[in-house]
Amino acid sequence: GYKLHLDINDAGLPISAVVTSASLHDSQVAIPLIKLTSSKVIYLYDLMDAAYDAGKITETSRKLGHVPIIDKNGRGKEVMPMAPHEVERYKERSSAERANSRLKEDFGANNVMVRGYSKVSQHLMLGVIVLFADQLIRLLG
């Protein structure tokens, strides 16, 4: 199987998209996706859930001049909570969850009926294009 990884801005517009093997963990795509998005737009924050709590991801984010706000994965230990201003900024991450949900429910990513990387990738990327257009219309309308 395959998996789609997206970078979404606060307005819900997809900026970058990468299709990988489903066996690849999300955190392994984080650094290439950060670099890809950074080559397209200037932005300040990298907001990620606990699956991305890794030193190399944080380090790469900082090297690119970003502020990493990553939910901590305690790995069975107690963790320091985020600062209040980070908690507020982290709430914007919900735009990524909404975009993924809309892509699955409204634009065909939940029911891919083709085989092979190029066909699956094309199917998913067409969904990303339609998601971008629909979200842009919503923002301008």
Secondary structure as GFF3:
##gff-version 3
##sequence-region A 1 141
A	DSSP	beta_strand	2	8	.	.	.	ID=ss1
A	DSSP	beta_strand	14	21	.	.	.	ID=ss2
A	DSSP	alpha_helix	27	38	.	.	.	ID=ss3
A	DSSP	beta_strand	45	48	.	.	.	ID=ss4
A	DSSP	three_ten_helix	50	52	.	.	.	ID=ss5
A	DSSP	alpha_helix	55	63	.	.	.	ID=ss6
A	DSSP	beta_strand	67	70	.	.	.	ID=ss7
A	DSSP	alpha_helix	84	90	.	.	.	ID=ss8
A	DSSP	three_ten_helix	91	93	.	.	.	ID=ss9
A	DSSP	alpha_helix	94	106	.	.	.	ID=ss10
A	DSSP	alpha_helix	117	140	.	.	.	ID=ss11
###
